[in-house]
Amino acid sequence: LEPDVVVRRQEALAAARLRMQEELNAQAERYKAKQKQLEEEKRRQKIAMWESMQEGKSYKGNLKLNQQEAQSGASTSAVPKSKPNKKPLRGGGYNPLSGEGGGTCSWRPGRRGPSAGG
């Protein structure tokens, strides 16, 4: 092998590793910023809950409202799909406790006592 080719290959490998490391560092910074923002939001909610509790209001109700607002804001693009009319799996007269209408399958308990052998 030629030494020039080996040197160029090693330099390219080092440059690729450096690029990947920089990308990983950028991802870590974004993740830290997002976690810090979530922590700040939780802290604000706790402060609001404490203040409402000091005023004698129901703080659990406020917490539920805040969660609903956050969920509605996050899931505005997701529209719930309406399901078509589904027919029941069994007829209306089916009752598993009565033993009727179940078809050919019926369960019977085994014989009592020790197994035969001896």
Secondary structure, DSSP 8 states (H G I E B T S, - for coil): --HHHHHHHHHHHHHHHHHHHHHHHHHHHHHHHHHHHHHHHHHHHHHHHHHHHHTT--HHHHHHHHHHHHHHHHTSS-----------SS-TT-BTTTTBSS-S--------SS-S--
